[in-house]
Amino acid sequence: MKRKMKTLLVLQPGQRGTRKLLAEHGQRMVCVRYRYDERLKRRLKTVELIISNVAWEPGVPRPGTKVSVRIGYDEADLRRKIKAAGGKWNGKTRVWRIRYDKAVELGLRSRIVGRECI
């Protein structure tokens, strides 16, 4: 059974309270977390470590995955095409959201922005 614990403090390597652990774990240490278990009335100190570092290439999104595409204001023809393909304007982030396969079909692969950048 999984217990519910709250994380109230996260410390980065080198901050006060991490120096002994940093000396022990070195550059593999990512952070130290203080977690609190209210049911058991316990505080737990955890260390996040890097245990593997290998090369990785991001995969191509599935065809139905939505991606963000940046289109210039002066590109009215392209905006009409993306809208006709089902794209939706997101005024908050100022990008068009469209399915990945439609973006590739319209030749917009190089304009994909954000985390899902290909």
HELIX and SHEET records of a PDB file:
HELIX    1   1 ARG A   19  HIS A   25  1                                   7    
HELIX    2   2 GLY A   26  ARG A   28  5                                   3    
HELIX    3   3 ALA A   76  ALA A   84  1                                   9    
HELIX    4   4 TYR A  100  GLU A  105  1                                   6    
HELIX    5   5 ARG A  109  ARG A  111  5                                   3    
SHEET    1   A 3 LYS A   6  LEU A  11  0                                        
SHEET    2   A 3 MET A  29  ASP A  37 -1                                        
SHEET    3   A 3 ARG A  42  LEU A  49 -1                                        
SHEET    1   B 4 LYS A  88  ASN A  90  0                                        
SHEET    2   B 4 VAL A  95  ARG A  99 -1                                        
SHEET    3   B 4 LYS A  66  VAL A  69 -1                                        
SHEET    4   B 4 ILE A 112  VAL A 113 -1                                        
END                                                                             
